[in-house]
Amino acid sequence: MRTLLLAAVTLAALGGCADVPTDTAGLASRTDTQPSEQDKAWMRGIHEGNLAEVQAGQLAAGKGSSARIKSIGKMLVVDHTKLDTKVTNAATQLRIPLPMSPSADQRAMLAELQDAPPEEFDQDFTAAMINAHQAALAATKVEISHGTSPTVVALARMAEPALVAHLTALRQPGGGPGTQTPTGSPTGSPTGSPTGSPTGSPTESSIGTPTETTLEPETPHGE
């Protein structure tokens, strides 16, 4: 009886081996750690931030008084659109529902920028975006330290240098964004730092795909 039981267990184990995927991308997506509440909270927060900062960037590109602010606005649109595509693809893969719009506070901030007088817009935009990026960067550092899903942590690691570069550009009192390189940015990491002519034409950041897993393009997953 014991011999028959051992044989049955062995056959079951061998049968299971036939289902092991041969492609590592499929394996990564199926064995990724179930997202924790921390992972889900970061995904929702960074998605809301991306939506808000794309809209703020569009306002700056149109309403900004200086070439510098217009350039920063274009950079935010490009970088946060790229990042949010990866966030929404990962959310679909991990079955994390995402908000359909920025938060109430972010919508209020955007309304204030929309209504700001032209002579005050640049200052108001800079202050709002510094606050937003500081909050996003702090939340991203927490995710990197305490997240459990390899996919979500990889996204946070990818986003961090771009957020640092945006803050660097926003804090510069003059000149165009990207005239400084954030200290400690890894080689080949996204910098989000446009270079070029004094007219402020931005160069797109290289926001790459997380190395921990391969994210296949999917339709963004809403609530």
URTAGI-V116614 format. One record per helix or strand. SS is the DSSP state (@ for helix, = for strand). FROM is the first residue (numbers start at 1). TO is the last residue. If there is no record, write none. Layout:
ss=SS from=FROM to=TO
ss=SS from=FROM to=TO
This chain:
ss=@ from=2 to=17
ss=@ from=24 to=31
ss=@ from=37 to=63
ss=@ from=67 to=94
ss== from=98 to=98
ss=@ from=104 to=115
ss=@ from=118 to=146
ss=@ from=150 to=171
ss== from=222 to=222
